[in-house]
Amino acid sequence: MVADILKNIKALIIDMDGVLWRDSQPLGDLKGIFHSIEALGLKYILATNNATRTVDEYHQKLSGFGVTVPEGGIINSAQAVGIYLAEQYPEGANLYVVGQPSLKSTLSQYNLNVVDENEKDVQVVVASMDLSLSYQKLKHASLLIQSGCEFIGTNPDRTLPTPEGLTPGSGTVIGALEIASGRTAKYIGKPEPLLYEMALRRLGVRPEETLAVGDRLETDIIGAHAAGVHTALVLTGASTHEQALAYNPKPEIITQDFTELMSIWTQRKN
């Protein structure tokens, strides 16, 4: 079954956290993995829910692991939020953002005005992982949401894989605001299919020709399935083998890590 899936694949949509690395720790020989991808003639794009870095910062991180990704080869939920809001507010909008400076920087590139707590005219609250989260930020965002502002969450990932273990992620922050405001966020990142659809357009391939590689069932696998993309789960991040076997829909391929997946592919070609 695995061989039948792989023989028709022309492109990969690859998650990063939990697939390529845990924080600053690479998961395998990344330079060798990407060499294998290119040797197999596969197109690829890196698509992550993590909005804590800009695309340029991701390029720099990959470069530190000896990997060079082509221009346009990375997309994250911050970009997806920017594209979505730019379509909803073509004349621009004021945003109050609970998130990292990188998220604010990315959103500002889409004719969106990121404001502070002194601005009274706010249309949208955007929430994500925030390493400087405070009670005051939660309070202000919650009051804005209750007053009628649109409530956008970058992604629902409750945790983030690190060498120390699973640490609080964007979903934890957004969940606190949902409880405080009594409103449910509209999520833009995975498991919504938008990020995958954007990746497919950039790659110029059809869903049935594409394999998504992720570590989290409830975002990577569900999102890919919703977009009609084939799925592979690696067990180096959030989800376990036992969880995968009990999940619906099940990942079509399960491997210990990305290295094993590429090894299967290379052996099949040889």
N, C-alpha and C positions, 0 to 999 in steps of 0.2 A: 504493500500500500504506500509506504514512504517513497519508494522508487517511482511509483506511478505519479505521485504528486510532484516530485522534484524534476522529472523529465520535462515537464511543461512550464517550469518556472523561468521567467526571464528577468525578474527583478525582486529585490528584497526591500522591505520597510522594517528598519531595525530600531528597536527601543534602545535606550542607553543605560540609565540607572538599573542595575541588577542584571544587565545583559553584557555590557562592555566593561562596566566598573562598579565598584561600591565606593562611593565618595572619591578618594584619591587612589584607590587600589584597583589596578587593572585586573580583569577576569580573563586570564590567559594571555597569550602572545598576540596582542591586538594587531601589531604590524603584520604578523604572519597570517592572521585571519583575513585581513583586508587584501593581502596579496592573493590569497586563495579565491576570494570573491572576484577579484579582477581577472585572475587566471581562468576562471570558469566563464568569463564573459558576461557576468551578471551586472545589471544596473542596480544601484542601491540609493536609498535615502535614509537618513537618521531622523526618526520622528519621536519626540519625547513629550510627555506631559509636564515635565519639569520646567517651570517658568522662572527659576532663580538665576539663570544665566542668559545673556544675550547670545545670539548666534555667533558673533565674533568671539565671545568668551568660550563657547564650545569648540570652535576651531582651534583656539589656543590650547585648550585642555587636550584635545586629540593630538595636536602637534607634540605635546609633551610625552605622549605615548608612541611617538614615531609614525603617526597616521596623518595623512593629508587628505582631506575630503574636498571634492570640487565645490566651486561656488554654487549655491542653491541646493547643496546636498544635506542640509540640516533644516528641520522645521520643528518648532515647539508650540506649546499651547498658548504662549504669550502672543505669537504671531497670529494664531488662529483667532484669538479674542480680538486683536486689532482689526483683522479683516472682517470679522462678523460685525463689530460695532461701527466700522467705517461704512458698511452697507446699510446698517440700521439708522445711522445718523450722518448722512452725506454732508450736512452743513457743519458737522463737528458737534462735540458734546463735552461737558465738564465731568470728569471722573474723579471719584475719591477712591484711592487704591490702597488696600491692605496687602502689601507684598514687597518684594525685594526691589532695590533700585533698578535692576535690570528689566523687570516687568514694566516699571514706569517709563523707562527709556524706550522700550520697544513700542508701547502703546502711543507714545508721543509722536512716533513716526507715521501715524495713520490719521492725522488731522484731528487728534483727540487731545484735550487739555487736561492734564493731571493737576488737580488742585489740592490745597491743604485744608485744614480744619476751619480756616477763616472764611472760606468761600461758602456762601449760602445757596447759590444757584447750582445745584448738582443734579445731573440726570441719571448717572449710573454709579453704583458701587461695584468695584471689581475686587475679588478676594482670592488670595493664594497663600503659599507658604511665605512667612515673614519672620526672619531671624531676629528682628527687633520688635516683635509683637508686644503690645502693652494693653493694659486695661482701657486706657484712654482711646486707643485706636478702635478697639472692639466696641466701646460705648458709642463713639461718634458714628462708626459705620452702621451699627444697629439702629440708631436713631434715624439716620438717613433712609435706611431700608424701610423702616416703619412709616416714614413720611411719604413713601410712594416711589422712591428711586428704584430703577431696574437693578436687580441683584444678579451679578454674573460671577461664576466660579471658574477658575482656569481648569481645574481638574479635581476629581474626587479622591485621589490617592490618599488614604489616611496615614500611610507610613512611607518612609524612604529608606531603602537598603543602604546600610553603612557597615564598615568593618566592625563597629561596636554592636550592631544589631539593627532592628527596625526602629527608626526614630520618627517623631511626629512629622507628617507631611501636610500638603495643602488641604486635604479633606478634613484634617483635625481643626484647622483654623476656620474653614468655611462652615463646618459643623457647629462650632461655637456660635457663629453669627446666625445660623439657622435657628438654633435654640433660643438665642437672645431676642431675635426679631420676630419669630413665629412665621417667617417666610422661607421658602425653599429656593435655593440658588438654581439658575439655569447654567448647566455645565457646558463648556465649549470643547474641552479636550476629550480624550478617550474616557469612557466607552462611546461617546458620540462619534459618528463616522466621519465628521468634518475633517479631522486631521489626516485620516487615511485618504479621503477623497482629494484633498489638496496634494498629498504626496503622489497619488496616482497621476494627477494632472502634470505634475513636474516631471515624473518619470516617463510619461507618454506610453503607459502600458494599461492593459485591461486588468480588472480585479482577479480574474481566473488565471492570469499569468504571473501573479504576485504572491509572495510568501511574507507574512508578517512574523517577525521574531520578537518575542516579549517574555517577560518573567512574571506578569501579573494577570491572573485569569479575568478578574472583574473589570479590567480596563483594556489591556492589550488584546486579549483573546476575544472578548465580547465586541470591542470596537472593530476589530478586523472582520469578524463574522458579520457584523451589521453592514460593513462595506463590501461584502462578497469576496473578501481576500482569504487565501489559505493561511493556516495558522500553525506556528511552531512555538512551544513553550520550553524555555530553558530553566533549569532548576537552581539557578545561582542567585535568585532574588527573592521575591515575596511569596510565591505560591509553591506548594509542595507537590510531590508525585501523587500522594494520596488524595489531596484536594482535586488535582487534575482529573483523576480517574472517576471521581464522584461528580464532576462538574457537568453542566449542560449549557451550551455545547462544549464537548470535549475538544481540546486541542488535537489537531490531526497528527502532529508530530510532537514527541516529548524527548528531550535529550538532557543529559547532565549539564551541559554548558554549550556555548556557541562553538567552541573548538570541536566538540564531538559532532555537531550538526554539519560543519564544514568538512570534517573528515569523511562522514558518510557520503556527502556530495562528491568529494574528490575521488573516493574509491569507486563510486558508481560510474564516474566519467572514465576512469582508467580501466 
